[in-house]
Amino acid sequence: MVKIKRNNPWLIFVIVAGLIFFLHIFGLLRPLENFLINLADPLSSRLFSFGSSFNHENMEKETLSEQAAKIDSLKKEISGLVVVNSRLQELEAENNKLRAQLKFLDDSKLKAVSANIIAKEIATEAGEEGQNLIINKGAHDGLNLGYAVVSEEGVVVGKIIDLKETSARICLTTSLECRFPAAIQNINKTQGITNGDLGLTIKMNFIPQLEKISLGDIVITSGLGGNIPRGLVIGRVIQVKNESNDVWQEATIETPINFNNLTIVSVILP
């Protein structure tokens, strides 16, 4: 006969488990089970809520981090596009100027050397006011002192006053010492000399009193003396000073060129 030890823990566990299972099957433990469920429910709800909140915060932090990274990436992309767009605009503007320059030279049948403006400097010589331009072409390219320089549209910008092998200095038409033999496109083709006025406008002097000058008359190079051909546009008359006691008249001329926008010019060859 097999003897059963009363203090055997495994036997006790099996008996208790069987008893609990038996009571559960027949529903005898239902009141106790409901009591324990109701007792544990608030705690489980709190644990679930805490876990959900913790998970949500982690997901939110991860989402914000991802969004910040995407924003930084987009900013870099936008910066790159801005640079590319700026370069394309510069190329388009330069191409438009070159096309206008080629059209002017083709229509006028003039020979010229194209040049880029590489520097602008304030005139510092005594009695001179205005700006000088430096171009990237010089004696090596066939240029010489006194040659006229025009914009892409063919308007006179100035002339060469200093020359090096690979560069040249240009005085602007609005500079005091930048003089041009000029003619007004009126009935008498009135002649005179232009020079700059305070770096802002152009004066035409030595105009006989009897000459008829009207506002809006176009002033061109006369072609007299030097290496500058006739017919290059200098500007238009915006004011006439005519004093009865004076021997000469004086006209104020406005250039249509904005010198600050110049990047490409043509040096006219004789």
C-alpha positions in Angstrom: 0.0 0.0 0.0 1.3 3.5 -1.1 1.7 5.9 1.7 1.0 9.6 1.1 3.0 12.2 2.9 0.8 14.8 4.4 3.4 17.6 4.1 4.1 17.0 0.4 3.9 20.5 -1.2 3.2 19.2 -4.7 0.4 17.0 -3.5 -1.1 20.0 -1.6 -0.8 22.2 -4.7 -2.5 19.6 -6.9 -5.4 19.1 -4.4 -5.9 22.9 -4.0 -5.8 23.5 -7.7 -8.2 20.7 -8.4 -10.6 22.0 -5.7 -10.4 25.6 -7.2 -11.0 24.3 -10.7 -14.0 22.2 -9.4 -15.5 25.2 -7.6 -15.0 27.4 -10.7 -16.7 24.9 -13.0 -19.7 24.9 -10.8 -19.7 28.7 -10.3 -19.2 28.5 -6.6 -16.3 31.0 -6.8 -18.2 33.5 -8.9 -18.9 36.0 -6.0 -15.2 35.9 -4.9 -14.0 36.3 -8.5 -16.3 39.3 -9.1 -15.1 40.9 -5.9 -11.4 40.5 -6.9 -12.1 41.8 -10.4 -13.9 44.9 -9.1 -11.0 45.4 -6.6 -8.3 45.2 -9.3 -10.2 47.2 -12.0 -9.2 50.7 -10.9 -5.6 49.7 -10.6 -5.5 48.1 -14.0 -7.2 51.2 -15.6 -4.6 53.4 -14.0 -1.8 51.2 -15.3 -3.3 51.1 -18.7 -3.8 54.9 -18.8 -0.2 55.5 -17.6 1.2 53.1 -20.2 -0.9 54.8 -23.0 0.2 58.3 -21.9 3.8 57.2 -21.7 3.6 55.7 -25.2 1.9 58.8 -26.6 4.5 61.1 -25.2 7.3 59.0 -26.6 5.6 58.9 -30.0 5.0 62.7 -29.9 8.6 63.4 -29.0 9.7 61.1 -31.9 7.3 62.9 -34.3 8.6 66.3 -33.3 12.2 65.2 -33.7 11.4 63.8 -37.2 9.5 67.0 -38.1 12.5 69.1 -37.0 14.8 67.0 -39.1 12.5 67.3 -42.1 12.3 71.1 -41.6 16.1 71.4 -41.5 16.3 69.3 -44.7 13.7 71.4 -46.5 15.5 74.7 -45.4 18.8 73.4 -46.9 16.9 72.4 -50.1 15.3 75.8 -50.3 18.7 77.5 -49.8 20.1 75.5 -52.6 17.2 76.3 -54.9 17.6 80.0 -54.1 21.2 79.9 -55.2 20.4 78.1 -58.4 17.5 80.4 -59.2 19.7 83.5 -58.5 22.4 82.1 -60.9 19.8 81.4 -63.6 18.5 85.0 -63.3 22.0 86.4 -63.6 22.7 84.2 -66.7 19.4 85.3 -68.3 20.1 88.9 -67.6 23.6 88.6 -69.1 22.3 86.8 -72.1 19.7 89.5 -72.7 22.4 92.2 -72.5 24.6 90.2 -74.9 21.8 89.8 -77.4 21.0 93.6 -77.2 24.7 94.3 -77.6 25.0 92.1 -80.7 21.9 93.6 -82.2 23.2 97.2 -81.8 26.6 96.3 -83.3 24.9 94.5 -86.2 22.5 97.3 -86.9 25.2 100.0 -86.6 27.9 98.1 -88.6 30.4 99.2 -86.0 33.4 97.2 -84.8 33.7 96.8 -81.1 35.3 94.8 -78.3 33.0 93.4 -75.6 34.2 93.7 -72.1 33.0 93.0 -68.5 33.0 95.7 -65.8 35.2 94.3 -63.1 35.4 97.3 -60.7 33.9 100.7 -60.0 35.8 103.4 -58.3 35.1 107.0 -57.1 37.1 109.6 -58.9 39.6 111.2 -56.6 41.6 113.6 -58.8 41.4 117.3 -58.0 38.4 119.0 -59.4 36.8 115.7 -60.7 33.6 114.3 -59.4 31.9 111.0 -60.4 32.7 107.4 -60.9 35.2 105.5 -63.1 34.7 102.0 -64.3 37.4 99.3 -64.8 36.9 96.8 -67.6 38.7 93.5 -68.3 40.0 94.4 -71.7 43.1 96.5 -72.6 45.9 97.3 -75.1 46.4 93.6 -75.7 42.8 93.5 -77.1 43.4 96.4 -79.5 42.0 99.2 -77.3 43.5 102.7 -77.1 43.0 105.9 -75.1 40.0 108.0 -76.1 37.9 105.1 -77.4 34.2 105.5 -76.7 32.5 102.9 -74.5 28.8 102.2 -74.9 26.1 100.2 -73.1 24.5 97.1 -74.6 21.8 99.4 -76.2 24.5 101.6 -77.8 24.3 104.6 -75.4 27.6 106.3 -74.7 28.8 105.3 -71.2 32.2 107.1 -71.3 35.6 106.8 -72.8 39.0 105.2 -72.0 41.2 107.5 -70.0 43.8 105.0 -68.7 45.1 101.8 -70.4 46.9 98.7 -69.3 47.7 95.5 -71.2 44.6 93.6 -69.9 42.4 96.3 -68.4 41.3 99.9 -68.9 39.8 102.7 -66.9 36.7 104.5 -68.2 35.5 107.9 -67.2 31.7 108.2 -67.2 29.9 110.8 -69.3 28.6 112.4 -66.0 32.2 113.0 -64.8 33.6 116.5 -64.9 36.7 115.7 -67.0 34.9 113.4 -69.5 34.4 115.5 -72.6 32.9 114.6 -75.9 32.5 116.6 -79.2 28.7 116.4 -79.6 25.9 117.4 -81.9 22.2 118.0 -81.2 19.7 116.3 -83.6 17.9 119.5 -84.5 17.5 121.3 -87.8 20.9 122.9 -87.6 22.7 119.9 -86.2 24.0 122.2 -83.4 27.5 121.4 -82.2 29.1 121.7 -78.9 31.2 120.0 -76.2 29.7 117.8 -73.4 31.2 117.1 -70.0 29.8 115.8 -66.7 28.1 117.8 -64.1 28.6 116.7 -60.4 28.5 113.1 -61.5 24.7 113.4 -62.0 23.9 114.9 -65.4 25.8 116.1 -68.5 26.3 119.7 -69.7 26.7 120.8 -73.3 28.6 124.1 -73.6 29.7 126.5 -76.3 26.3 126.5 -78.1 25.8 129.7 -80.2 23.0 131.9 -78.9 21.2 131.8 -82.3 20.8 128.0 -82.3 17.3 126.7 -81.6 17.3 124.0 -79.0 14.2 122.2 -77.7 13.6 120.0 -74.7 13.8 116.4 -75.6 16.3 116.9 -78.4 18.7 113.9 -78.7 22.4 114.6 -78.3 24.9 112.4 -80.2 28.7 112.3 -80.7 29.6 114.6 -83.5 32.6 112.5 -84.8 34.9 115.6 -84.8 38.4 114.8 -83.6 39.6 111.8 -81.8 38.6 108.2 -82.4 34.9 108.4 -81.6 32.5 107.9 -84.6 29.5 110.1 -85.2 26.0 109.1 -84.2 26.5 107.5 -80.8 23.7 108.6 -78.4 24.8 110.6 -75.4 21.4 111.5 -74.0 18.5 114.0 -74.4 18.1 117.7 -73.5 16.1 118.3 -70.3 17.0 122.0 -69.7 18.3 124.9 -71.7 20.1 127.9 -70.1 19.8 130.9 -72.5 20.9 134.3 -71.1 20.7 137.3 -73.5 23.9 138.7 -72.2 25.9 135.5 -72.7 27.7 134.5 -75.8 26.9 130.9 -75.5 23.9 128.8 -74.5 24.1 125.8 -72.2 22.0 122.6 -72.3 21.6 120.0 -69.6 21.5 116.5 -70.9 20.2 113.4 -69.2 21.6 110.0 -69.9 19.1 107.1 -70.2 21.7 104.8 -68.6 21.7 103.7 -65.0 25.4 103.2 -64.5 24.8 101.0 -61.4 23.2 98.4 -63.6 26.1 98.1 -66.0 27.9 94.8 -66.2 28.7 94.5 -69.9 29.9 97.2 -72.3 31.4 97.6 -75.8 34.4 99.6 -76.7 33.9 101.1 -80.1 36.9 100.7 -82.5 37.6 103.4 -85.1 
